[in-house]
Amino acid sequence: MKNTQLKPLIRISDHPVSYWGLRLVCSKGHADGGNYYGNVSKSGKGPQGVIALKNTAIVNIAVQGGNFNGLEGYAEGPSWTGGGKDYVGKVPFKSAKDAFRYLEKYFRLCACPEALASLLEYGIDFIPPCV
């Protein structure tokens, strides 16, 4: 069994319409860690459950034996939610819940205060609040 303390911590922030940010700190925008790891799409203007990641997250998954780039549906570039030039690729999952279940295999997850209600709205009730 893997030591979960070795998994990096992702703090999930909320965007009112299109995505949850995967961050180092609970903040908005690029300040203090921005979407350091990437994002997970909501169903606002496009499909729900697309994980778009930056290289840091993809490398963390690979170090733990995963292969994000090898997942079915993988495509290079950011998802429809956007992201800077540093977004490497994206994978569509059946739902946002499935996307977060995938991420929790490789990361410890916690929800920033403003993201809790939104996550629950999508049936994501397994991510604890950030302390």
N, C-alpha and C positions, 0 to 999 in steps of 0.2 A: 504494500500500500504506500502511495506517495505521501510525503510530508506536506500537508496543505500550507504550512507556514512558509514554505519555499516558493509557493505560487505568488506572483505579483498581485497586488491589490488594485482593483479597478473600482473607482467611484463613479456611479452612474448618475448623470445629471439629466435634466429634462429640457427639451425644446418644445414649445407649446404646440407645434404643428407636425413636424416631420421626423424627429429622431430623438434618441437618447444618446448623450455624449458619453464616451468611455474615457474617463479623466484620471489624472493624478490627484487632484483636489476637487472639492465641491465648488465650482465656479462656473461662470458663463464666459463665452468667448475664448480667445486665445491666451488671455492672461493667466498666469500661475498654473500652467499645465494644460490649458485648452482641451481639445479633443486629442489628447496625447496618444491614445491607442486607436481611436477611430470612432465609429458610431453604429447604432442599430436602428433601422428605420421603423417608423410607425406607419400607419396606413393613411396618412394625411393626403399626400398628392401622388402617391405611388404605392408599390407593394410593401406589405408589412414583413418584417423579419429578415431584411437584408443586412448582413454584417459587412461593413466596409472597414478595412484595417490598414494601419500604417505598418511599416517595416518592424518597429519595435515589438508590436503584438505578434506578428507573424513569426519572428525569431523566438519569442517566448514560447509560443506553441510548439515550434520545432524542437527546442531544447527539451521539452517534456515528452517528445515522441510523437507529436501530432504533425499533420501536414495540411495546413489551411489551403495552400495553393493546389493541393491534389483533390480537394473536395469536389463533388459533382456540382456543376454550375459555376465554378470559379471563373471570374473574368477580371482582367486587369482594369485599374482605374477606380475612381470613387463611385459610390452609388448615386441614385437620383437625388439623395438628400444633400449632395455636395461634398465638400472636403477639398483641402488644398492639393497642390501638386504632389505632396508627400503621401497621399493615399495610394497604396500599392495595388489592392484588389478587393473584390467583394464576392460574397456567396449568398444566394437566396435560400432561406429556410422556409418551412411551411408556415411558420408563425413567429412572432416576436418571442413567445415563450420557448419555442424550440431553439431559437438563436441564443437566448440567454442560457439555456441548458447546455448548449455546446460550449459557450464561453466559460461556464463554471467548471468544466473539466480541466481547464488550464489556468484559471485565475480565481482568486478570492473576489467575490463581488459584494458591494454594499451600495445602498441607494441613498443619494443625497436627499435632504428633506423635501425639496420641491419635486422630486421624481416619484415619491412613494405613491401618491394617489394615481398618477398616470400609469405606473406599472401595474397596480391593482386593477385598474380599468381594463387592462389587456390580459388579466388572469395570471400575472406574474407575482405570485405571493410567497415565493421561496427566497427572495433576496432580502437580507436584513438591512435595517437602517445603518448608515455610517455613524460611528461614534466619534 
